[in-house]
Amino acid sequence: MCLSATKPLTFTCMALDQFVVKVCIIALIDYTTLLNMRLAITSTFRFCSGKCTVYKLFGLCVVLVLVSLLWLQLSCTGDMSRVVVDDRRLLHQPCPLERQASAADDPSWGPHKLALLIPFRERFEELLVFVPFMHTFLNNKKILHKIFVINQMDHYRFNRASLINVGYTESGNDTDYIAMHDVDLLPLNEALDYGFPEEGPFHVASPELHPLYHYKAYVGGILLLTKQHYHMCNGMSNRFWGWGREDDEFYRRLRTAGLRLFRPSGIKTGYKTFRHIHDPAWRKRDQKRVAAQKQEQFKVDPEGGLTNLQYKLESRQELTISGAPVTVLNTKLECDTDKTPWCLLN
């Protein structure tokens, strides 16, 4: 049974006293409710005298909200271990299967296991949709999998490529291929192949299907590789801070390694094959190009990748989102500001 609509999800910072906030909002909207609240508060807390007014209650609500917001600002961090998310956002999530079957239970699942790598920073609403959706989608396709959220906690600019390198490094020996997967891209066509890409890298979100990007060398969005092939490329370059261009550099790595790129065929849904859930008005991408970054973004990084990856794993947490299991890797990346000063916006 799916409990997402009734059981709150715990996974990132301690939440506000939601009762206080909701009561105050109701009180500001409904004058009658506020009068009834006055009687309740008077009898329970002895806060008001016989001359207690609506204005006193309004002031109390404002003070409580401000104190709660101040507390949240001071205590909330990027650590994904201490937050309670409003369960109303989970009402329309798909109910995942109760458990993921194993190859021992049903050989039709196959011998391979996918590490689904999600480079992540602060996009919690998208994550709440993505994890249970993908867990159900992959289960329906009988793809053994483990979902990893690589959560960037440091003060540097977002580095998607380095986070994928971290996910590959930390994904363990029980998985033998990876999916480099954007958190805002949901596959809608059951015919899409997430199976083991034995012959070569498989670009699920091909230019013919992706709702936004259509150039020939595009390999972003969703890309499947065996761990052996990813290692042959030395992973991805760690020089790309901010949004974009790391995929284009990785395309060149694939060609240098002599790997043939495969893409879906026979998919008739075109640009409606995926649902893109990113809202650019709500969360703008960091597309700034600072100092020498303007020139460096088009160059190939011949040495960087897995061999010079620098990071600290702050914590590893096993969580569930609407019943879907996920491993969160709270990660602090390191940056050599002499070599890549654009890791800082300043």
Residue frames as qw, qx, qy, qz and C-alpha x, y, z in Angstrom:
[[0.000, 0.887, 0.461, 0.000, 0.00, 0.00, 0.00],
 [0.401, 0.454, -0.027, 0.795, 1.26, 3.46, -0.89],
 [0.411, -0.697, -0.459, 0.366, 1.55, 5.69, 2.19],
 [0.411, 0.160, 0.073, 0.894, 2.97, 8.78, 0.53],
 [0.165, -0.619, -0.304, -0.706, -0.19, 10.81, 1.05],
 [0.637, -0.701, -0.216, -0.236, -0.43, 10.18, 4.77],
 [0.807, -0.432, -0.030, 0.402, 3.09, 9.66, 6.03],
 [0.103, 0.968, -0.196, -0.119, 5.46, 12.65, 5.98],
 [0.857, 0.346, -0.152, 0.349, 8.85, 12.18, 4.32],
 [0.474, -0.836, 0.177, 0.211, 11.92, 12.81, 6.43],
 [0.867, 0.156, 0.145, 0.450, 15.12, 13.64, 4.58],
 [0.530, 0.533, -0.036, 0.659, 16.77, 17.05, 4.78],
 [0.112, 0.302, -0.408, 0.854, 16.57, 19.76, 7.47],
 [0.056, -0.426, -0.791, 0.436, 14.29, 19.98, 10.58],
 [0.026, 0.582, 0.521, 0.623, 11.09, 21.72, 9.46],
 [0.182, -0.310, 0.193, -0.913, 9.26, 24.68, 10.92],
 [0.241, 0.267, 0.800, -0.480, 6.42, 24.20, 13.34],
 [0.046, -0.215, -0.669, -0.710, 3.97, 23.78, 10.48],
 [0.189, -0.644, -0.736, 0.084, 0.98, 23.92, 12.80],
 [0.186, -0.627, -0.203, 0.729, 1.84, 27.45, 13.88],
 [0.049, -0.199, 0.455, 0.867, 2.25, 28.65, 10.31],
 [0.121, -0.356, -0.813, -0.444, -0.98, 27.04, 9.11],
 [0.202, -0.679, -0.635, 0.310, -2.99, 28.37, 12.04],
 [0.139, -0.546, -0.018, 0.826, -1.72, 31.88, 11.43],
 [0.019, 0.008, -0.621, -0.784, -2.54, 31.75, 7.73],
 [0.177, -0.527, -0.811, -0.185, -6.06, 30.55, 8.47],
 [0.224, -0.667, -0.459, 0.542, -6.46, 33.26, 11.07],
 [0.093, -0.370, 0.207, 0.901, -5.43, 36.00, 8.66],
 [0.130, -0.139, -0.713, -0.675, -7.93, 34.80, 6.07],
 [0.434, -0.512, -0.684, -0.288, -10.93, 33.95, 8.24],
 [0.156, -0.489, 0.302, -0.803, -12.04, 36.50, 10.86],
 [0.817, -0.362, -0.064, -0.444, -14.50, 34.06, 12.43],
 [0.890, 0.031, -0.377, 0.252, -11.80, 31.44, 12.82],
 [0.326, 0.409, -0.404, 0.750, -9.64, 34.02, 14.52],
 [0.481, -0.487, 0.177, -0.707, -12.34, 34.81, 17.07],
 [0.948, -0.215, -0.168, -0.163, -12.74, 31.12, 17.84],
 [0.727, 0.244, -0.407, 0.496, -8.97, 30.83, 18.21],
 [0.062, -0.572, 0.331, -0.748, -9.02, 33.65, 20.72],
 [0.772, -0.429, 0.088, -0.460, -11.29, 31.64, 23.00],
 [0.965, 0.011, -0.228, 0.131, -9.14, 28.54, 22.65],
 [0.526, 0.400, -0.379, 0.648, -5.90, 30.34, 23.35],
 [0.305, -0.598, 0.233, -0.703, -7.47, 32.24, 26.26],
 [0.868, -0.374, 0.062, -0.322, -8.62, 29.09, 27.99],
 [0.958, 0.083, -0.158, 0.224, -5.52, 27.05, 27.23],
 [0.639, 0.252, -0.209, 0.696, -2.56, 29.39, 27.53],
 [0.326, -0.801, -0.346, 0.363, -4.01, 32.21, 29.66],
 [0.469, 0.107, 0.191, 0.855, -2.32, 34.54, 27.20],
 [0.075, -0.461, -0.296, -0.834, -5.27, 36.87, 26.78],
 [0.092, 0.200, 0.609, -0.762, -7.30, 38.72, 29.33],
 [0.326, 0.626, 0.671, -0.227, -10.97, 39.58, 28.91],
 [0.234, 0.849, -0.032, -0.472, -9.87, 42.50, 26.75],
 [0.483, -0.202, 0.689, 0.500, -7.93, 40.31, 24.34],
 [0.492, 0.671, 0.003, -0.555, -8.42, 41.53, 20.78],
 [0.876, 0.446, 0.161, 0.087, -7.98, 40.21, 17.30],
 [0.331, 0.867, -0.321, 0.187, -4.95, 42.47, 16.95],
 [0.451, -0.630, 0.617, -0.136, -3.16, 40.77, 19.84],
 [0.866, 0.053, 0.496, 0.006, -3.69, 37.38, 18.25],
 [0.669, 0.733, -0.008, 0.124, -2.51, 38.73, 14.92],
 [0.007, 0.859, -0.483, 0.171, 0.63, 40.05, 16.59],
 [0.694, -0.380, 0.605, -0.090, 1.23, 36.70, 18.28],
 [0.879, 0.359, 0.308, 0.064, 1.00, 34.90, 14.95],
 [0.452, 0.853, -0.205, 0.164, 3.41, 37.31, 13.29],
 [0.281, -0.747, 0.582, -0.157, 5.94, 36.89, 16.10],
 [0.816, -0.141, 0.559, -0.044, 5.71, 33.09, 15.97],
 [0.801, 0.569, 0.151, 0.108, 6.17, 33.04, 12.20],
 [0.247, 0.886, -0.346, 0.185, 9.18, 35.39, 12.33],
 [0.487, -0.597, 0.624, -0.130, 10.83, 33.38, 15.11],
 [0.880, 0.101, 0.464, 0.001, 10.25, 30.14, 13.19],
 [0.674, 0.724, -0.009, 0.146, 11.67, 31.57, 9.99],
 [0.026, -0.854, 0.490, -0.172, 14.72, 32.89, 11.84],
 [0.694, -0.365, 0.615, -0.085, 15.27, 29.47, 13.39],
 [0.874, 0.377, 0.301, 0.060, 14.99, 27.79, 9.99],
 [0.441, 0.859, -0.213, 0.147, 17.50, 30.20, 8.42],
 [0.211, -0.757, 0.590, -0.184, 20.04, 29.57, 11.17],
 [0.654, -0.280, 0.689, -0.137, 19.67, 25.81, 11.41],
 [0.864, 0.421, 0.252, -0.117, 18.96, 24.57, 7.89],
 [0.211, -0.598, 0.629, 0.450, 21.95, 23.32, 5.87],
 [0.577, 0.410, -0.520, -0.478, 22.54, 21.40, 2.68],
 [0.095, -0.193, 0.966, -0.142, 22.75, 18.13, 4.62],
 [0.592, -0.092, -0.480, -0.641, 19.99, 15.87, 3.32],
 [0.375, -0.093, -0.890, 0.243, 19.52, 14.12, 6.64],
 [0.106, -0.361, -0.641, 0.669, 17.21, 16.50, 8.48],
 [0.270, 0.057, -0.123, -0.953, 14.09, 17.79, 6.73],
 [0.338, 0.389, 0.825, -0.230, 10.42, 16.99, 6.92],
 [0.049, -0.014, -0.509, -0.859, 8.70, 17.64, 3.62],
 [0.540, 0.172, 0.260, -0.782, 5.04, 18.63, 3.43],
 [0.390, 0.065, 0.913, 0.100, 3.26, 15.40, 2.53],
 [0.526, 0.659, 0.311, -0.439, 0.74, 17.22, 0.36],
 [0.254, 0.683, -0.522, -0.443, 3.39, 17.31, -2.38],
 [0.106, -0.236, 0.958, 0.121, 3.39, 13.51, -2.42],
 [0.626, 0.263, 0.485, -0.551, -0.34, 13.05, -3.00],
 [0.755, 0.568, -0.035, -0.326, 0.05, 12.48, -6.73],
 [0.017, -0.586, 0.797, 0.148, 3.23, 10.40, -6.66],
 [0.794, 0.103, -0.518, -0.302, 3.00, 6.93, -8.22],
 [0.768, -0.481, 0.363, -0.218, 2.95, 4.09, -5.72],
 [0.293, 0.558, -0.768, -0.111, 6.14, 2.07, -6.26],
 [0.822, -0.074, -0.558, -0.092, 6.31, -1.65, -5.92],
 [0.690, -0.709, 0.052, -0.131, 6.66, -2.76, -2.31],
 [0.596, -0.560, 0.490, 0.303, 10.06, -4.29, -2.96],
 [0.441, 0.661, -0.500, -0.346, 12.47, -4.80, -5.81],
 [0.992, 0.001, 0.112, -0.063, 12.65, -8.39, -6.89],
 [0.288, -0.663, 0.635, 0.272, 16.02, -10.05, -7.29],
 [0.485, 0.421, -0.671, -0.371, 17.45, -12.21, -10.04],
 [0.015, -0.102, 0.971, -0.215, 17.19, -15.16, -7.64],
 [0.457, 0.333, 0.578, -0.589, 13.42, -14.63, -7.42],
 [0.673, 0.651, 0.304, -0.173, 12.89, -14.19, -11.16],
 [0.629, -0.159, 0.433, 0.626, 15.69, -14.80, -13.70],
 [0.389, 0.716, 0.440, 0.376, 13.91, -12.55, -16.22],
 [0.196, -0.965, -0.007, 0.176, 15.33, -9.57, -14.33],
 [0.665, 0.641, -0.240, 0.300, 18.77, -10.48, -15.66],
 [0.799, -0.232, -0.267, 0.486, 22.22, -10.53, -14.01],
 [0.365, 0.329, -0.059, 0.869, 23.09, -6.83, -14.33],
 [0.278, -0.760, -0.495, 0.316, 22.38, -4.01, -11.88],
 [0.279, 0.702, 0.164, 0.634, 22.14, -0.30, -12.69],
 [0.357, -0.448, -0.341, 0.745, 23.55, 2.52, -10.55],
 [0.147, 0.817, 0.412, 0.376, 21.27, 5.49, -11.28],
 [0.474, -0.218, -0.194, 0.831, 23.42, 8.57, -10.56],
 [0.019, 0.883, 0.402, 0.241, 21.65, 11.88, -9.87],
 [0.393, 0.091, -0.203, 0.892, 23.91, 14.94, -9.48],
 [0.288, -0.760, -0.560, -0.160, 21.97, 17.17, -7.11],
 [0.250, -0.056, -0.365, 0.895, 21.81, 20.46, -5.30],
 [0.153, 0.241, 0.382, -0.879, 18.69, 21.89, -3.60],
 [0.447, 0.022, -0.464, -0.765, 16.14, 20.77, -6.21],
 [0.247, -0.022, 0.873, -0.421, 14.02, 18.97, -3.63],
 [0.649, 0.350, 0.275, -0.617, 10.64, 19.27, -5.34],
 [0.629, 0.486, -0.505, -0.336, 12.02, 17.68, -8.50],
 [0.130, 0.316, -0.923, 0.176, 13.67, 14.93, -6.46],
 [0.470, 0.075, 0.669, -0.571, 10.39, 14.08, -4.72],
 [0.764, 0.443, 0.008, -0.470, 8.83, 13.41, -8.11],
 [0.469, 0.591, -0.636, -0.163, 11.85, 11.77, -9.73],
 [0.100, -0.358, 0.904, -0.211, 12.85, 9.05, -7.24],
 [0.581, 0.155, 0.709, -0.368, 9.49, 7.23, -6.85],
 [0.681, 0.598, -0.057, -0.419, 8.73, 7.69, -10.55],
 [0.401, 0.598, -0.684, -0.116, 12.02, 6.14, -11.68],
 [0.290, -0.235, 0.887, -0.272, 11.85, 3.36, -9.09],
 [0.690, 0.335, 0.501, -0.400, 8.46, 2.32, -10.46],
 [0.598, 0.682, -0.261, -0.332, 9.52, 2.79, -14.09],
 [0.207, 0.545, -0.813, -0.015, 12.61, 0.59, -13.71],
 [0.438, -0.060, 0.833, -0.331, 10.75, -2.04, -11.71],
 [0.732, 0.463, 0.251, -0.432, 8.11, -2.27, -14.43],
 [0.606, 0.659, -0.420, -0.151, 10.93, -2.90, -16.91],
 [0.962, -0.250, 0.014, 0.111, 12.55, -5.45, -14.57],
 [0.482, 0.644, -0.339, 0.488, 15.77, -3.46, -14.29],
 [0.714, -0.493, -0.313, 0.387, 17.68, -4.20, -11.09],
 [0.258, 0.704, -0.032, 0.660, 18.84, -0.82, -9.85],
 [0.495, -0.548, -0.393, 0.547, 20.08, 1.33, -7.01],
 [0.156, 0.885, 0.203, 0.388, 19.41, 5.08, -6.94],
 [0.581, -0.282, -0.204, 0.736, 22.19, 7.42, -5.78],
 [0.056, 0.964, 0.179, 0.188, 21.65, 11.12, -5.10],
 [0.649, -0.006, -0.153, 0.746, 25.03, 12.86, -5.04],
 [0.163, -0.932, -0.322, -0.038, 24.25, 15.96, -3.01],
 [0.510, 0.390, -0.162, 0.749, 26.77, 18.83, -3.38],
 [0.472, -0.772, -0.391, 0.170, 27.13, 20.53, 0.03],
 [0.538, -0.214, -0.015, 0.815, 30.15, 22.81, -0.46],
 [0.079, 0.796, 0.195, -0.567, 30.12, 26.54, -1.27],
 [0.187, -0.267, 0.605, 0.727, 31.48, 26.15, -4.80],
 [0.560, 0.300, -0.219, -0.741, 29.44, 26.39, -7.97],
 [0.893, 0.083, 0.353, -0.267, 27.55, 23.31, -9.09],
 [0.102, 0.541, -0.774, -0.313, 29.75, 20.70, -10.77],
 [0.895, 0.120, 0.051, -0.426, 27.64, 18.01, -12.42],
 [0.737, 0.439, -0.513, 0.035, 30.58, 16.11, -13.89],
 [0.101, 0.428, -0.757, 0.483, 32.48, 15.82, -10.60],
 [0.629, -0.141, 0.460, -0.610, 29.33, 14.63, -8.82],
 [0.918, 0.248, -0.162, -0.264, 28.88, 11.90, -11.42],
 [0.499, 0.475, -0.671, 0.272, 32.52, 10.90, -10.85],
 [0.268, -0.328, 0.675, -0.604, 31.77, 10.69, -7.12],
 [0.827, 0.039, 0.193, -0.527, 28.68, 8.59, -7.76],
 [0.816, 0.376, -0.436, -0.053, 30.65, 6.19, -9.95],
 [0.271, 0.460, -0.723, 0.439, 33.39, 5.89, -7.31],
 [0.310, -0.196, 0.654, -0.662, 30.98, 5.33, -4.41],
 [0.746, 0.045, -0.191, -0.636, 28.42, 3.11, -6.16],
 [0.671, -0.313, 0.638, -0.210, 30.02, -0.14, -5.03],
 [0.026, -0.305, 0.888, 0.342, 30.80, -3.47, -6.66],
 [0.395, 0.315, 0.839, -0.201, 27.22, -4.75, -6.74],
 [0.510, 0.769, 0.197, -0.332, 26.39, -2.52, -9.74],
 [0.653, -0.080, 0.515, 0.550, 28.04, -2.99, -13.13],
 [0.286, 0.429, 0.407, 0.754, 26.68, -0.08, -15.19],
 [0.096, -0.435, -0.358, 0.821, 25.62, 3.50, -14.59],
 [0.192, 0.753, 0.513, 0.365, 23.02, 5.98, -15.78],
 [0.214, -0.130, -0.126, 0.960, 24.09, 9.61, -15.75],
 [0.065, -0.623, -0.736, -0.255, 20.59, 10.98, -15.18],
 [0.051, -0.295, 0.084, -0.950, 19.26, 14.54, -14.83],
 [0.047, 0.268, 0.799, -0.536, 16.78, 14.90, -11.97],
 [0.367, 0.446, 0.187, -0.795, 14.36, 16.95, -14.09],
 [0.450, 0.310, -0.609, -0.575, 13.93, 14.48, -16.96],
 [0.622, -0.007, 0.690, -0.370, 11.29, 11.73, -16.70],
 [0.073, 0.104, -0.852, -0.508, 10.94, 8.98, -19.34],
 [0.604, 0.171, 0.274, -0.729, 7.34, 8.57, -20.47],
 [0.766, 0.332, -0.401, -0.376, 7.73, 5.85, -23.09],
 [0.835, -0.345, 0.411, -0.122, 7.96, 2.29, -21.73],
 [0.903, 0.403, 0.023, 0.149, 9.84, 1.25, -24.86],
 [0.125, 0.868, -0.434, 0.206, 12.95, 3.21, -23.81],
 [0.897, 0.035, -0.391, 0.203, 15.82, 0.84, -23.09],
 [0.306, -0.826, 0.384, -0.278, 17.56, 1.07, -19.69],
 [0.991, -0.111, 0.030, 0.064, 19.23, -2.31, -20.02],
 [0.643, -0.513, 0.347, 0.449, 22.90, -3.18, -19.85],
 [0.479, 0.837, -0.142, -0.223, 24.73, -1.30, -22.68],
 [0.844, -0.246, 0.383, 0.283, 27.18, -4.06, -23.51],
 [0.700, 0.472, 0.288, 0.452, 28.09, -2.90, -27.01],
 [0.350, 0.241, -0.030, 0.905, 28.76, 0.71, -26.07],
 [0.051, 0.250, 0.405, -0.878, 27.36, 3.84, -24.37],
 [0.022, 0.542, 0.776, 0.321, 23.62, 4.21, -24.91],
 [0.023, 0.017, 0.128, -0.991, 22.20, 7.74, -25.06],
 [0.089, 0.515, 0.838, -0.153, 18.59, 7.37, -23.89],
 [0.123, 0.834, 0.291, -0.452, 17.76, 11.09, -24.20],
 [0.554, 0.133, 0.471, 0.673, 18.90, 11.36, -27.81],
 [0.001, 0.243, -0.102, -0.965, 18.67, 14.65, -29.75],
 [0.268, -0.207, -0.686, -0.644, 15.70, 13.26, -31.70],
 [0.478, -0.514, -0.709, -0.059, 13.76, 12.71, -28.45],
 [0.339, -0.317, -0.430, 0.774, 14.94, 15.27, -25.90],
 [0.095, 0.847, 0.521, -0.041, 12.39, 18.09, -25.48],
 [0.106, -0.945, 0.035, 0.308, 15.06, 20.84, -25.52],
 [0.192, -0.693, 0.574, 0.390, 18.42, 19.83, -27.02],
 [0.853, 0.430, 0.257, -0.148, 18.72, 18.57, -30.57],
 [0.287, 0.795, -0.509, -0.163, 22.33, 18.95, -31.77],
 [0.862, 0.248, -0.436, -0.073, 24.16, 15.87, -33.02],
 [0.459, 0.335, -0.671, 0.477, 26.96, 15.77, -30.42],
 [0.491, -0.488, 0.263, -0.672, 24.57, 16.06, -27.46],
 [0.587, -0.016, -0.805, 0.088, 25.01, 13.23, -24.93],
 [0.111, -0.196, 0.545, -0.808, 23.41, 14.84, -21.86],
 [0.685, -0.201, -0.112, -0.691, 20.17, 14.18, -20.01],
 [0.877, -0.221, 0.377, -0.201, 20.36, 10.39, -19.72],
 [0.519, 0.594, -0.609, -0.085, 23.40, 8.35, -20.74],
 [0.931, -0.292, 0.197, -0.100, 24.05, 4.68, -19.91],
 [0.421, 0.649, -0.629, 0.074, 27.56, 3.21, -19.75],
 [0.900, -0.208, -0.342, 0.175, 29.15, 0.10, -18.38],
 [0.492, -0.840, 0.151, 0.169, 31.52, 0.87, -15.55],
 [0.748, -0.096, 0.381, 0.535, 34.34, -0.51, -17.67],
 [0.412, 0.627, 0.346, 0.563, 33.62, 1.99, -20.45],
 [0.210, -0.963, -0.082, -0.148, 33.31, 4.88, -18.01],
 [0.670, -0.605, 0.264, 0.340, 36.70, 3.96, -16.57],
 [0.685, 0.246, 0.386, 0.567, 38.17, 3.82, -20.08],
 [0.183, 0.819, 0.225, 0.495, 37.19, 7.49, -20.48],
 [0.371, 0.020, -0.461, 0.806, 38.73, 8.39, -17.08],
 [0.046, -0.658, -0.619, 0.425, 35.26, 9.60, -16.12],
 [0.221, 0.881, 0.311, 0.279, 34.29, 13.21, -16.78],
 [0.394, 0.402, -0.208, 0.800, 36.36, 16.38, -16.54],
 [0.396, -0.614, -0.537, 0.421, 36.30, 18.16, -13.16],
 [0.285, -0.074, 0.062, 0.954, 36.93, 21.59, -14.70],
 [0.152, -0.444, -0.518, -0.715, 33.31, 22.45, -15.49],
 [0.102, -0.366, -0.629, 0.679, 31.87, 24.59, -12.69],
 [0.377, 0.348, 0.021, -0.858, 28.44, 26.06, -13.33],
 [0.740, 0.338, 0.510, -0.279, 25.90, 24.75, -15.79],
 [0.733, 0.657, 0.044, -0.171, 26.67, 23.18, -19.16],
 [0.398, 0.763, -0.502, -0.082, 29.44, 22.04, -21.54],
 [0.417, -0.448, 0.785, -0.092, 30.66, 19.04, -19.51],
 [0.813, 0.263, 0.499, -0.146, 28.60, 16.71, -21.73],
 [0.609, 0.775, -0.145, -0.081, 30.15, 18.09, -24.91],
 [0.001, -0.711, 0.700, -0.071, 33.63, 17.43, -23.52],
 [0.623, -0.165, 0.744, -0.177, 32.58, 13.91, -22.52],
 [0.810, 0.532, 0.156, -0.190, 31.38, 13.25, -26.09],
 [0.409, 0.768, -0.493, 0.022, 34.96, 13.86, -27.24],
 [0.346, -0.477, 0.782, -0.202, 36.21, 11.44, -24.56],
 [0.829, 0.174, 0.478, -0.232, 33.95, 8.73, -25.91],
 [0.724, 0.679, -0.111, -0.048, 35.39, 9.19, -29.38],
 [0.091, 0.750, -0.641, 0.138, 38.97, 9.26, -28.08],
 [0.531, -0.287, 0.762, -0.236, 38.36, 5.98, -26.23],
 [0.189, 0.158, -0.848, -0.470, 37.09, 4.43, -29.46],
 [0.247, 0.296, 0.844, -0.373, 33.61, 3.81, -28.07],
 [0.095, -0.295, -0.643, -0.700, 30.63, 3.72, -30.40],
 [0.268, 0.116, 0.430, -0.854, 27.60, 5.69, -29.24],
 [0.074, -0.348, -0.887, -0.296, 24.16, 4.06, -29.55],
 [0.292, 0.042, 0.192, -0.936, 20.75, 5.74, -29.44],
 [0.525, 0.284, 0.710, -0.374, 17.11, 4.57, -29.35],
 [0.158, 0.084, -0.668, -0.722, 15.42, 3.45, -32.55],
 [0.267, -0.364, -0.844, -0.290, 11.77, 2.85, -33.32],
 [0.098, -0.473, -0.574, 0.661, 10.53, 5.38, -30.76],
 [0.132, 0.554, 0.590, 0.572, 7.51, 7.17, -32.26],
 [0.265, -0.822, -0.463, 0.201, 6.77, 9.68, -29.49],
 [0.381, 0.687, 0.034, 0.618, 9.33, 12.28, -30.61],
 [0.129, 0.427, -0.369, 0.815, 9.80, 15.25, -28.31],
 [0.664, -0.443, 0.049, -0.600, 6.99, 13.94, -26.08],
 [0.784, 0.057, -0.604, 0.132, 9.09, 10.95, -25.07],
 [0.461, -0.126, -0.555, 0.681, 10.20, 12.72, -21.88],
 [0.241, -0.899, -0.326, -0.168, 8.69, 15.11, -19.41],
 [0.447, 0.293, -0.289, 0.795, 10.97, 18.00, -18.47],
 [0.432, -0.746, -0.506, 0.019, 9.98, 19.18, -14.98],
 [0.453, -0.211, -0.160, 0.851, 12.51, 21.97, -14.46],
 [0.062, 0.918, 0.389, 0.032, 10.95, 25.41, -13.98],
 [0.556, 0.260, -0.041, 0.788, 13.48, 28.05, -15.16],
 [0.168, -0.736, -0.094, -0.650, 11.40, 30.87, -13.69],
 [0.741, -0.655, -0.050, -0.142, 11.59, 29.31, -10.23],
 [0.721, -0.512, 0.334, 0.326, 15.18, 28.04, -10.33],
 [0.486, 0.834, -0.233, -0.117, 17.52, 29.69, -12.82],
 [0.939, 0.051, -0.009, 0.339, 20.59, 27.84, -14.02],
 [0.373, -0.785, 0.248, 0.427, 24.08, 29.11, -13.27],
 [0.772, 0.513, 0.255, 0.277, 25.23, 29.87, -16.82],
 [0.045, -0.968, 0.212, 0.129, 27.78, 32.56, -15.99],
 [0.865, 0.268, -0.078, 0.418, 31.22, 32.28, -17.57],
 [0.382, -0.910, 0.100, 0.128, 33.89, 33.79, -15.33],
 [0.285, -0.723, 0.536, 0.330, 37.43, 34.85, -16.31],
 [0.084, 0.419, -0.804, -0.413, 39.23, 32.26, -18.47],
 [0.511, 0.193, 0.803, -0.237, 36.24, 29.93, -18.27],
 [0.577, 0.654, 0.058, -0.486, 34.93, 31.42, -21.52],
 [0.412, 0.615, -0.630, -0.236, 37.88, 29.97, -23.42],
 [0.144, -0.304, 0.927, -0.167, 38.39, 26.83, -21.34],
 [0.671, 0.169, 0.503, -0.517, 34.81, 25.59, -21.76],
 [0.787, 0.524, -0.119, -0.303, 35.47, 24.50, -25.36],
 [0.224, 0.614, -0.756, 0.028, 38.75, 22.69, -24.68],
 [0.899, -0.106, -0.419, -0.072, 39.33, 19.00, -24.06],
 [0.445, -0.722, 0.473, -0.239, 40.73, 18.13, -20.64],
 [0.706, 0.363, -0.604, -0.067, 43.26, 15.39, -21.53],
 [0.335, 0.238, -0.795, 0.446, 44.32, 14.49, -17.99],
 [0.327, -0.162, 0.491, -0.791, 41.49, 15.33, -15.60],
 [0.701, -0.147, -0.515, -0.471, 38.72, 13.01, -14.49],
 [0.877, -0.420, -0.220, -0.075, 38.65, 10.11, -12.06],
 [0.776, 0.093, -0.286, 0.555, 42.41, 10.37, -11.61],
 [0.245, 0.191, -0.274, 0.910, 42.34, 13.89, -10.14],
 [0.455, -0.635, -0.434, -0.450, 38.92, 13.90, -8.47],
 [0.223, 0.109, -0.608, 0.754, 39.08, 15.58, -5.04],
 [0.523, -0.496, -0.263, -0.641, 36.15, 15.35, -2.63],
 [0.047, -0.154, 0.815, -0.557, 35.09, 14.52, 0.89],
 [0.481, -0.374, -0.701, -0.370, 32.13, 12.25, 1.58],
 [0.254, -0.399, 0.392, -0.789, 30.43, 13.85, 4.58],
 [0.528, -0.018, 0.718, -0.453, 27.86, 11.10, 5.04],
 [0.294, 0.000, -0.822, -0.487, 26.04, 8.24, 3.31],
 [0.433, 0.068, 0.561, -0.703, 22.37, 7.80, 4.14],
 [0.067, -0.199, -0.919, -0.334, 19.86, 5.15, 3.14],
 [0.314, 0.234, 0.326, -0.860, 16.43, 6.77, 2.81],
 [0.235, 0.419, 0.845, 0.236, 13.05, 6.21, 1.22],
 [0.218, 0.215, -0.047, -0.951, 10.90, 8.65, -0.74],
 [0.741, 0.143, -0.035, -0.656, 7.29, 7.47, -1.09],
 [0.932, -0.081, 0.331, -0.121, 8.52, 3.94, -0.48],
 [0.785, 0.568, -0.156, 0.191, 11.33, 4.13, -3.05],
 [0.749, -0.511, 0.065, 0.417, 14.81, 3.42, -1.61],
 [0.444, 0.832, -0.105, 0.317, 17.57, 5.91, -2.33],
 [0.743, -0.314, -0.126, 0.578, 21.18, 6.35, -1.18],
 [0.088, 0.987, 0.023, 0.136, 22.18, 9.95, -0.51],
 [0.757, -0.011, -0.097, 0.646, 25.88, 10.82, -0.75],
 [0.128, -0.984, -0.086, 0.084, 26.41, 14.15, 1.01],
 [0.793, 0.166, 0.117, 0.574, 29.53, 15.41, -0.74],
 [0.101, -0.926, 0.089, 0.353, 31.92, 18.33, -0.48],
 [0.782, 0.508, 0.065, 0.356, 33.93, 18.89, -3.64],
 [0.485, -0.623, 0.122, 0.601, 37.37, 20.47, -3.55],
 [0.524, 0.824, 0.152, 0.154, 38.58, 23.11, -5.98],
 [0.611, -0.199, 0.110, 0.759, 42.07, 24.27, -6.93],
 [0.162, 0.911, 0.271, -0.266, 41.33, 27.98, -7.32],
 [0.197, -0.618, 0.471, 0.598, 44.65, 28.52, -9.09],
 [0.212, 0.002, 0.850, 0.483, 43.72, 26.13, -11.90],
 [0.095, -0.537, -0.709, -0.446, 39.96, 26.75, -12.01],
 [0.044, -0.089, -0.385, 0.918, 39.23, 30.07, -10.28],
 [0.431, -0.148, -0.330, -0.827, 35.75, 30.03, -11.84],
 [0.426, -0.311, -0.845, 0.085, 34.60, 27.50, -9.25],
 [0.155, -0.552, -0.478, 0.666, 33.83, 30.66, -7.26],
 [0.272, 0.822, 0.449, 0.223, 31.54, 33.33, -8.69],
 [0.209, -0.950, 0.047, 0.226, 33.75, 36.00, -7.12]]
